[in-house]
Every structure is written in structure tokens, then in C-alpha cells.
Amino acid sequence: MTIKKTLEDKRLTMELAGRLDTATAPQLDEELNEGLKGVDELVLDMTGLVYLSSAGLRSILAAQKKMNRQGSMLVRGVCPAIMEVFEMTGFVDILTIV
């Protein structure tokens, strides 16, 4: 998985590409732990993401919980296969997806 970060003022956009799974979720966790200091808006752009496992869901949920305390989080560019995962797991009720 690749992660491209763009910080504008207090808005961090993270473009995720590839597979977010057991092998790559720790990479996202590390980037989120380091990158969210002073951020009040997080955008996860999943346009390039092709696979999402339960480990990836856990990372996304942890980011949402953290951003609930310090600002807001938006998920965009979700492909139909990943949207189905979000729907089956109830994440559509937790996340703001556009």
C-alpha cells in the first residue's frame, strides 16, 4: 500500500492506494499516529484502494475515534467493493462517506 499525505493548514489528506490489510494496516496506524497532531480535519481518499480487510477496518475506526475528539474525518473515493464492506460491517453509520 502507498500513502500520499498532503497537509493544508489543519486539514490532512491521506491518499491510500493498493491493499489495506494485516500486512499494511500497521503502516497506516503509524502514519496516523504521527500525522494527526494539530490536525482538525482528516480526509481519507480511497480512490486507489482495491482491498480492505478487518485489520484495515480497525485502523479506520481508530482514526475516526481520534478525529471525533479533535475534529472531523471524511472518507471519499470508495469503490463499490469497499463500500459493500462498509455496508456489511455498519461502518456507513460511523463514517462520513462521500
N, CA, C and O atoms as a MOPAC input file, in Angstrom:
PM7 MOZYME 1SCF
protein

 N      0.83800 1    -1.17300 1     0.00000 1
 C      0.00000 1     0.00000 1     0.00000 1
 C      0.88400 1     1.23700 1     0.00000 1
 O      1.94600 1     1.26200 1     0.62200 1
 N      0.43000 1     2.25200 1    -0.70200 1
 C      1.12800 1     3.53300 1    -0.66100 1
 C      0.21200 1     4.57100 1    -0.03200 1
 O     -1.01000 1     4.52200 1    -0.17500 1
 N      0.83700 1     5.51200 1     0.67000 1
 C      0.10700 1     6.59000 1     1.32500 1
 C      0.75400 1     7.90400 1     0.91400 1
 O      1.94900 1     8.11800 1     1.12000 1
 N     -0.05500 1     8.77900 1     0.33100 1
 C      0.42000 1    10.11200 1    -0.02900 1
 C     -0.29300 1    11.10000 1     0.88200 1
 O     -1.52300 1    11.14900 1     0.91600 1
 N      0.49500 1    11.89800 1     1.62900 1
 C     -0.08300 1    12.84200 1     2.58000 1
 C      0.05900 1    14.26600 1     2.06000 1
 O      1.09400 1    14.64500 1     1.51100 1
 N     -1.00500 1    15.04700 1     2.24500 1
 C     -0.99100 1    16.46100 1     1.91300 1
 C     -1.58200 1    17.22000 1     3.09400 1
 O     -2.72000 1    16.97200 1     3.49300 1
 N     -0.80500 1    18.14500 1     3.65000 1
 C     -1.26500 1    18.94100 1     4.78500 1
 C     -1.48300 1    20.37100 1     4.32500 1
 O     -0.55900 1    21.02500 1     3.84200 1
 N     -2.71700 1    20.85500 1     4.47800 1
 C     -3.06600 1    22.23500 1     4.16200 1
 C     -3.70100 1    22.83600 1     5.39600 1
 O     -4.79300 1    22.43300 1     5.79800 1
 N     -3.02100 1    23.80100 1     6.00300 1
 C     -3.45800 1    24.37300 1     7.27200 1
 C     -3.62800 1    23.23300 1     8.27400 1
 O     -2.65500 1    22.56200 1     8.61700 1
 N     -4.84400 1    23.01100 1     8.74200 1
 C     -5.07900 1    21.94200 1     9.72300 1
 C     -5.85800 1    20.78900 1     9.10700 1
 O     -6.48900 1    20.01000 1     9.82200 1
 N     -5.81500 1    20.67800 1     7.76400 1
 C     -6.51000 1    19.60500 1     7.04700 1
 C     -5.47600 1    18.65600 1     6.44500 1
 O     -4.65100 1    19.05300 1     5.62100 1
 N     -5.53700 1    17.39700 1     6.87300 1
 C     -4.63400 1    16.37300 1     6.35600 1
 C     -5.40500 1    15.44900 1     5.42400 1
 O     -6.41000 1    14.85400 1     5.81300 1
 N     -4.92300 1    15.33600 1     4.18900 1
 C     -5.49500 1    14.39100 1     3.23100 1
 C     -4.51000 1    13.25100 1     3.05500 1
 O     -3.32800 1    13.47100 1     2.79000 1
 N     -5.00500 1    12.03200 1     3.20600 1
 C     -4.18600 1    10.83900 1     3.00600 1
 C     -4.79700 1    10.04600 1     1.86800 1
 O     -5.92300 1     9.55800 1     1.96700 1
 N     -4.03800 1     9.92200 1     0.78000 1
 C     -4.48100 1     9.13900 1    -0.37100 1
 C     -3.92800 1     7.72700 1    -0.21200 1
 O     -2.71500 1     7.52000 1    -0.17900 1
 N     -4.83300 1     6.76400 1    -0.11400 1
 C     -4.45300 1     5.36500 1     0.07600 1
 C     -4.59300 1     4.62300 1    -1.24100 1
 O     -5.60100 1     4.76300 1    -1.93400 1
 N     -3.58100 1     3.83300 1    -1.58700 1
 C     -3.62500 1     3.05100 1    -2.82600 1
 C     -3.09500 1     1.65100 1    -2.55400 1
 O     -2.12700 1     1.47500 1    -1.81400 1
 N     -3.73900 1     0.66000 1    -3.15900 1
 C     -3.30900 1    -0.73000 1    -3.00300 1
 C     -4.23400 1    -1.48900 1    -2.07800 1
 O     -5.45700 1    -1.39200 1    -2.17900 1
 N     -3.62500 1    -2.25700 1    -1.16000 1
 C     -4.38400 1    -3.12500 1    -0.25500 1
 C     -4.15800 1    -2.68600 1     1.18400 1
 O     -3.01700 1    -2.54900 1     1.62700 1
 N     -5.24700 1    -2.46800 1     1.91000 1
 C     -5.17300 1    -2.16800 1     3.33200 1
 C     -5.58800 1    -3.43400 1     4.07000 1
 O     -6.77100 1    -3.73700 1     4.22000 1
 N     -4.56700 1    -4.16500 1     4.52700 1
 C     -4.80500 1    -5.47100 1     5.14600 1
 C     -3.89500 1    -5.64900 1     6.35200 1
 O     -3.31000 1    -4.68500 1     6.84700 1
 N     -3.78100 1    -6.88200 1     6.82100 1
 C     -2.98500 1    -7.18000 1     8.01100 1
 C     -1.53600 1    -6.73900 1     7.85800 1
 O     -0.91900 1    -6.29100 1     8.82300 1
 N     -0.99600 1    -6.86200 1     6.66500 1
 C      0.40000 1    -6.50200 1     6.42900 1
 C      0.61900 1    -4.99400 1     6.36400 1
 O      1.68600 1    -4.50700 1     6.74000 1
 N     -0.38300 1    -4.24800 1     5.88900 1
 C     -0.18100 1    -2.81300 1     5.66000 1
 C     -0.88000 1    -1.91200 1     6.67900 1
 O     -0.56400 1    -0.72500 1     6.75700 1
 N     -1.82100 1    -2.44600 1     7.46000 1
 C     -2.52000 1    -1.63400 1     8.46200 1
 C     -1.56200 1    -0.98700 1     9.46800 1
 O     -1.77600 1     0.16900 1     9.83300 1
 N     -0.51100 1    -1.68300 1     9.93500 1
 C      0.42300 1    -1.02200 1    10.85200 1
 C      1.08500 1     0.22600 1    10.23600 1
 O      1.38100 1     1.18800 1    10.94500 1
 N      1.31000 1     0.20200 1     8.92700 1
 C      1.86900 1     1.36300 1     8.24300 1
 C      0.90100 1     2.55100 1     8.34300 1
 O      1.31900 1     3.67200 1     8.63400 1
 N     -0.38200 1     2.30300 1     8.10500 1
 C     -1.38300 1     3.36400 1     8.21700 1
 C     -1.48700 1     3.84200 1     9.65700 1
 O     -1.56200 1     5.04500 1     9.90400 1
 N     -1.49100 1     2.91800 1    10.61000 1
 C     -1.55800 1     3.29000 1    12.03100 1
 C     -0.40700 1     4.22500 1    12.40200 1
 O     -0.60900 1     5.22600 1    13.08900 1
 N      0.78900 1     3.89600 1    11.94600 1
 C      1.96300 1     4.71600 1    12.24300 1
 C      1.82200 1     6.10900 1    11.62700 1
 O      2.08800 1     7.11400 1    12.28600 1
 N      1.40500 1     6.16200 1    10.36900 1
 C      1.22300 1     7.45600 1     9.69600 1
 C      0.16000 1     8.29500 1    10.41100 1
 O      0.32100 1     9.50700 1    10.55600 1
 N     -0.91000 1     7.66200 1    10.85300 1
 C     -1.96900 1     8.38300 1    11.55900 1
 C     -1.49700 1     8.86900 1    12.92500 1
 O     -1.79000 1     9.99900 1    13.31500 1
 N     -0.77400 1     8.03200 1    13.64800 1
 C     -0.27600 1     8.42600 1    14.97300 1
 C      0.66300 1     9.61800 1    14.88400 1
 O      0.63200 1    10.50400 1    15.73900 1
 N      1.48900 1     9.64000 1    13.85900 1
 C      2.44800 1    10.73500 1    13.69700 1
 C      1.81800 1    11.97000 1    13.06300 1
 O      2.20000 1    13.09600 1    13.38000 1
 N      0.84800 1    11.75900 1    12.16400 1
 C      0.36300 1    12.85900 1    11.34400 1
 C     -0.82200 1    13.63000 1    11.86000 1
 O     -1.14300 1    14.68300 1    11.30800 1
 N     -1.49400 1    13.15200 1    12.90100 1
 C     -2.72900 1    13.80600 1    13.33000 1
 C     -2.55000 1    14.89300 1    14.38200 1
 O     -3.52100 1    15.53100 1    14.78900 1
 N     -1.32500 1    15.10500 1    14.82000 1
 C     -1.08500 1    16.16300 1    15.80600 1
 C     -1.38700 1    17.52300 1    15.17600 1
 O     -0.80700 1    17.88500 1    14.15200 1
 N     -2.30100 1    18.27200 1    15.79800 1
 C     -2.63600 1    19.59300 1    15.30500 1
 C     -3.59300 1    19.61500 1    14.12800 1
 O     -3.89100 1    20.67800 1    13.58500 1
 N     -4.07800 1    18.44400 1    13.73200 1
 C     -4.99900 1    18.34900 1    12.58900 1
 C     -6.43200 1    18.37600 1    13.11300 1
 O     -6.75700 1    17.67000 1    14.06800 1
 N     -7.30000 1    19.19600 1    12.48600 1
 C     -8.69500 1    19.17300 1    12.91200 1
 C     -9.62600 1    18.63000 1    11.83200 1
 O    -10.83300 1    18.52600 1    12.05000 1
 N     -9.06500 1    18.27800 1    10.65300 1
 C     -9.85400 1    17.61300 1     9.61800 1
 C     -8.96500 1    16.58300 1     8.92000 1
 O     -7.88000 1    16.90900 1     8.43800 1
 N     -9.43800 1    15.34500 1     8.87300 1
 C     -8.73400 1    14.26000 1     8.19000 1
 C     -9.59300 1    13.78600 1     7.03200 1
 O    -10.77900 1    13.49800 1     7.19900 1
 N     -8.98200 1    13.70700 1     5.85200 1
 C     -9.65300 1    13.17700 1     4.67700 1
 C     -8.90600 1    11.91500 1     4.25300 1
 O     -7.71300 1    11.96500 1     3.95600 1
 N     -9.60700 1    10.78800 1     4.22700 1
 C     -9.03300 1     9.55000 1     3.70500 1
 C     -9.56000 1     9.36000 1     2.28900 1
 O    -10.74200 1     9.08100 1     2.08800 1
 N     -8.68000 1     9.51200 1     1.31900 1
 C     -9.04700 1     9.34700 1    -0.08500 1
 C     -8.72200 1     7.91600 1    -0.48300 1
 O     -7.55300 1     7.53800 1    -0.55200 1
 N     -9.74400 1     7.12400 1    -0.74300 1
 C     -9.58400 1     5.70300 1    -1.04400 1
 C     -9.73800 1     5.39300 1    -2.52200 1
 O    -10.00400 1     4.24900 1    -2.89400 1
 N     -9.57600 1     6.39600 1    -3.36400 1
 C     -9.73400 1     6.20700 1    -4.80700 1
 C     -8.86700 1     5.07000 1    -5.32800 1
 O     -9.30200 1     4.30800 1    -6.19200 1
 N     -7.65400 1     4.94600 1    -4.81700 1
 C     -6.73100 1     3.92000 1    -5.28700 1
 C     -6.72600 1     2.64100 1    -4.46500 1
 O     -5.93000 1     1.74000 1    -4.72800 1
 N     -7.60000 1     2.55200 1    -3.47700 1
 C     -7.63700 1     1.37100 1    -2.61400 1
 C     -8.48000 1     0.28300 1    -3.26600 1
 O     -9.61500 1     0.52800 1    -3.67400 1
 N     -7.91700 1    -0.92800 1    -3.36200 1
 C     -8.61400 1    -2.01900 1    -4.04200 1
 C     -9.07700 1    -3.13300 1    -3.09800 1
 O     -9.87800 1    -3.98400 1    -3.48600 1
 N     -8.56800 1    -3.12800 1    -1.85200 1
 C     -8.92800 1    -4.19600 1    -0.91400 1
 C     -8.86300 1    -3.65400 1     0.50000 1
 O     -7.98200 1    -2.85800 1     0.82600 1
 N     -9.79500 1    -4.08400 1     1.34000 1
 C     -9.84900 1    -3.65800 1     2.73600 1
 C    -10.19200 1    -4.85800 1     3.60800 1
 O    -11.23300 1    -5.48900 1     3.42600 1
 N     -9.31000 1    -5.17100 1     4.55600 1
 C     -9.54500 1    -6.30300 1     5.46000 1
 C    -10.02600 1    -5.78800 1     6.81600 1
 O    -10.16700 1    -4.58300 1     7.02500 1
 N    -10.27700 1    -6.72800 1     7.73400 1
 C    -10.70400 1    -6.34900 1     9.08100 1
 C     -9.62400 1    -5.53700 1     9.80300 1
 O     -9.94400 1    -4.65800 1    10.60400 1
 N     -8.35900 1    -5.82300 1     9.52700 1
 C     -7.27300 1    -5.03700 1    10.13500 1
 C     -7.33700 1    -3.59200 1     9.64100 1
 O     -7.09600 1    -2.66100 1    10.40900 1
 N     -7.65500 1    -3.40900 1     8.38200 1
 C     -7.80700 1    -2.06300 1     7.82900 1
 C     -9.00100 1    -1.35100 1     8.42600 1
 O     -8.94000 1    -0.15600 1     8.71300 1
 N    -10.09900 1    -2.09100 1     8.61700 1
 C    -11.27800 1    -1.51400 1     9.26300 1
 C    -10.93800 1    -1.01900 1    10.66500 1
 O    -11.38100 1     0.05200 1    11.08000 1
 N    -10.16000 1    -1.79700 1    11.38000 1
 C     -9.75000 1    -1.41900 1    12.73400 1
 C     -8.95300 1    -0.11200 1    12.72100 1
 O     -9.15100 1     0.74800 1    13.58000 1
 N     -8.05600 1     0.03500 1    11.74700 1
 C     -7.25700 1     1.26600 1    11.62900 1
 C     -8.13600 1     2.46900 1    11.32300 1
 O     -7.94200 1     3.54900 1    11.88100 1
 N     -9.09900 1     2.27600 1    10.43600 1
 C    -10.01700 1     3.36200 1    10.06300 1
 C    -10.88100 1     3.74800 1    11.26400 1
 O    -11.11400 1     4.93300 1    11.50600 1
 N    -11.35400 1     2.75900 1    12.01100 1
 C    -12.17500 1     3.03200 1    13.18800 1
 C    -11.36700 1     3.79600 1    14.24000 1
 O    -11.88400 1     4.72700 1    14.85900 1
 N    -10.11000 1     3.41100 1    14.44500 1
 C     -9.25700 1     4.11400 1    15.41400 1
 C     -9.05500 1     5.57200 1    14.98800 1
 O     -9.06900 1     6.47400 1    15.82600 1
 N     -8.86800 1     5.79800 1    13.69000 1
 C     -8.71400 1     7.16900 1    13.19300 1
 C     -9.99000 1     7.96500 1    13.41800 1
 O     -9.93100 1     9.12800 1    13.81800 1
 N    -11.15700 1     7.34800 1    13.16400 1
 C    -12.43500 1     8.03500 1    13.36700 1
 C    -12.61700 1     8.40500 1    14.83600 1
 O    -13.04500 1     9.51700 1    15.14300 1
 N    -12.29900 1     7.48900 1    15.74100 1
 C    -12.42700 1     7.77400 1    17.17300 1
 C    -11.53300 1     8.93300 1    17.58500 1
 O    -11.95100 1     9.80500 1    18.34600 1
 N    -10.30600 1     8.94100 1    17.08400 1
 C     -9.38700 1    10.03500 1    17.42000 1
 C     -9.89300 1    11.35700 1    16.85700 1
 O     -9.85500 1    12.38000 1    17.54100 1
 N    -10.36400 1    11.34000 1    15.61600 1
 C    -10.83500 1    12.57700 1    14.99800 1
 C    -12.15300 1    13.05000 1    15.62100 1
 O    -12.44300 1    14.24500 1    15.57900 1
 N    -12.94700 1    12.16400 1    16.19000 1
 C    -14.15000 1    12.58300 1    16.91100 1
 C    -13.78000 1    13.48800 1    18.08600 1
 O    -14.54800 1    14.38000 1    18.44800 1
 N    -12.61600 1    13.26300 1    18.67600 1
 C    -12.16000 1    14.05400 1    19.81400 1
 C    -11.52600 1    15.37400 1    19.38900 1
 O    -11.57100 1    16.34800 1    20.13900 1
 N    -10.93400 1    15.42000 1    18.19000 1
 C    -10.18500 1    16.62600 1    17.83100 1
 C    -10.66000 1    17.31700 1    16.56300 1
 O    -10.07600 1    18.32300 1    16.16100 1
 N    -11.69300 1    16.81000 1    15.93100 1
 C    -12.17400 1    17.45000 1    14.70900 1
 C    -13.12400 1    16.55700 1    13.94800 1
 O    -14.07800 1    16.02600 1    14.51600 1
 N    -12.86500 1    16.38900 1    12.65500 1
 C    -13.76000 1    15.58000 1    11.82100 1
 C    -12.95200 1    14.74500 1    10.83800 1
 O    -11.78200 1    15.01700 1    10.56700 1
 N    -13.61700 1    13.71600 1    10.31300 1
 C    -12.98000 1    12.83600 1     9.33400 1
 C    -13.96200 1    12.57900 1     8.20300 1
 O    -15.15900 1    12.39700 1     8.42600 1
 N    -13.43500 1    12.56800 1     6.98900 1
 C    -14.22600 1    12.34900 1     5.78700 1
 C    -13.54900 1    11.25000 1     4.97000 1
 O    -12.32700 1    11.24200 1     4.82400 1
 N    -14.34300 1    10.33200 1     4.44200 1
 C    -13.83600 1     9.26500 1     3.58000 1
 C    -14.40100 1     9.49800 1     2.18500 1
 O    -15.60800 1     9.67700 1     2.02200 1
 N    -13.52800 1     9.49500 1     1.17500 1
 C    -14.00000 1     9.72400 1    -0.19200 1
 C    -13.33500 1     8.74600 1    -1.16100 1
 O    -12.31800 1     8.12500 1    -0.85200 1
 N    -13.94000 1     8.63400 1    -2.33100 1
 C    -13.36000 1     7.80300 1    -3.38700 1
 C    -13.46600 1     6.31500 1    -3.11800 1
 O    -12.57400 1     5.55400 1    -3.49000 1
 N    -14.54200 1     5.89100 1    -2.47700 1
 C    -14.69900 1     4.47500 1    -2.10500 1
 C    -15.26700 1     3.69000 1    -3.28900 1
 O    -16.31600 1     4.04300 1    -3.82700 1
 N    -14.57200 1     2.62700 1    -3.68900 1
 C    -15.03800 1     1.78400 1    -4.78800 1
 C    -16.20500 1     0.91100 1    -4.30800 1
 O    -16.38600 1     0.74300 1    -3.10200 1
 N    -16.98900 1     0.36000 1    -5.21900 1
 C    -18.15300 1    -0.45700 1    -4.82700 1
 C    -17.81000 1    -1.63800 1    -3.90800 1
 O    -18.56700 1    -1.93000 1    -2.98300 1
 N    -16.69500 1    -2.31100 1    -4.14500 1
 C    -16.33700 1    -3.47200 1    -3.31700 1
 C    -16.07400 1    -3.06000 1    -1.86800 1
 O    -16.49800 1    -3.74800 1    -0.94000 1
 N    -15.38200 1    -1.95200 1    -1.67700 1
 C    -15.09300 1    -1.48500 1    -0.31800 1
 C    -16.34300 1    -0.88900 1     0.31400 1
 O    -16.54500 1    -1.02500 1     1.52100 1
 N    -17.18300 1    -0.23200 1    -0.47600 1
 C    -18.44700 1     0.28500 1     0.05100 1
 C    -19.30600 1    -0.86400 1     0.57100 1
 O    -19.99600 1    -0.71900 1     1.58000 1
 N    -19.26500 1    -2.00200 1    -0.11300 1
 C    -20.01000 1    -3.17400 1     0.34900 1
 C    -19.49700 1    -3.64000 1     1.71100 1
 O    -20.28700 1    -4.02300 1     2.57400 1
 N    -18.17700 1    -3.60900 1     1.90800 1
 C    -17.59700 1    -3.96500 1     3.20800 1
 C    -18.09000 1    -2.99200 1     4.27300 1
 O    -18.48700 1    -3.40800 1     5.36100 1
 N    -18.06600 1    -1.70200 1     3.96300 1
 C    -18.55700 1    -0.69600 1     4.91100 1
 C    -20.02800 1    -0.92200 1     5.25000 1
 O    -20.42800 1    -0.77000 1     6.40400 1
 N    -20.83100 1    -1.28200 1     4.25900 1
 C    -22.25700 1    -1.51400 1     4.49300 1
 C    -22.48500 1    -2.75300 1     5.34900 1
 O    -23.29700 1    -2.73000 1     6.27300 1
 N    -21.76900 1    -3.83900 1     5.04400 1
 C    -21.95100 1    -5.09200 1     5.78400 1
 C    -21.50200 1    -4.97900 1     7.23800 1
 O    -22.04600 1    -5.65500 1     8.11200 1
 N    -20.51800 1    -4.13000 1     7.49800 1
 C    -19.97200 1    -4.00200 1     8.85400 1
 C    -20.62000 1    -2.87400 1     9.65000 1
 O    -20.32900 1    -2.70900 1    10.83500 1
 N    -21.49400 1    -2.09900 1     9.01500 1
 C    -22.13000 1    -0.98000 1     9.69800 1
 C    -21.29900 1     0.28600 1     9.72400 1
 O    -21.68200 1     1.26500 1    10.36300 1
 N    -20.16200 1     0.28000 1     9.03800 1
 C    -19.29500 1     1.45900 1     9.02500 1
 C    -19.94700 1     2.64400 1     8.31600 1
 O    -19.54500 1     3.78700 1     8.53300 1
 N    -20.94200 1     2.38900 1     7.47700 1
 C    -21.63700 1     3.50200 1     6.81700 1
 C    -22.35100 1     4.37800 1     7.84700 1
 O    -22.61600 1     5.55100 1     7.58100 1
 N    -22.66300 1     3.82600 1     9.00800 1
 C    -23.31300 1     4.58900 1    10.07400 1
 C    -22.31200 1     5.32300 1    10.95000 1
 O    -22.69300 1     6.21800 1    11.70500 1
 N    -21.04000 1     4.96000 1    10.86200 1
 C    -19.98900 1     5.53400 1    11.69200 1
 C    -19.20900 1     6.60400 1    10.94100 1
 O    -18.85900 1     7.64000 1    11.50600 1
 N    -18.93800 1     6.34500 1     9.65400 1
 C    -18.08800 1     7.21500 1     8.85400 1
 C    -18.91800 1     8.20500 1     8.03700 1
 O    -20.08500 1     7.96000 1     7.73300 1
 N    -18.28900 1     9.32400 1     7.69100 1
 C    -18.87000 1    10.25200 1     6.71700 1
 C    -18.22900 1     9.92100 1     5.39100 1
 O    -17.05000 1    10.20300 1     5.17600 1
 N    -19.01200 1     9.31500 1     4.48600 1
 C    -18.50700 1     8.84400 1     3.20000 1
 C    -19.14500 1     9.66300 1     2.09100 1
 O    -20.36800 1     9.77400 1     2.00300 1
 N    -18.29300 1    10.23500 1     1.24600 1
 C    -18.80700 1    11.00000 1     0.08700 1
 C    -18.30100 1    10.41700 1    -1.20300 1
 O    -18.62500 1    10.92400 1    -2.27700 1

